[in-house]
Amino acid sequence: MERYITRGIASNLPATLQQQLWTLVAQRENEQSKELEGIDYFHVFQFNMHNNQLYIQHKQERPEYVKLHKANYSKTININKVYVIREDDVDLSYYVMLLPDEY
């Protein structure tokens, strides 16, 4: 499936973290398809620093899902939240990674 990022993501989120978020989305959707659950199109990622380590909280609403991951990045970033949205059109499906103010 095609993946797109917005200008805000391209200029503010390090490529290492972009790749990690894409991996987390793929893992979650694989889990959901194995469990035969309806797959939520909307992924929310929140970033928090704790003891000089960056953590990513991955959340979804349907079904309710929250999981904390250690980031593959150790520096502070100026972003608190990132969305990844799956768009399913008639003949095309794709993902968009964007900042909340770009939604």
Stockholm file with secondary structure:
# STOCKHOLM 1.0

chainA/1-103         MERYITRGIASNLPATLQQQLWTLVAQRENEQSKELEGIDYFHVFQFNMHNNQLYIQHKQERPEYVKLHKANYSKTININKVYVIREDDVDLSYYVMLLPDEY
#=GR chainA/1-103 SS CEEEECHHHHHHSCHHHHHHHHHHHHHHHHHHHHTTCCCCSEEEEEEEEETTEEEEEEEETTTTEEEEEECSCCSCCSCSEEEEEEEECSSCEEEEEECGGGC
#=GC SS_cons         CEEEECHHHHHHSCHHHHHHHHHHHHHHHHHHHHTTCCCCSEEEEEEEEETTEEEEEEEETTTTEEEEEECSCCSCCSCSEEEEEEEECSSCEEEEEECGGGC
//
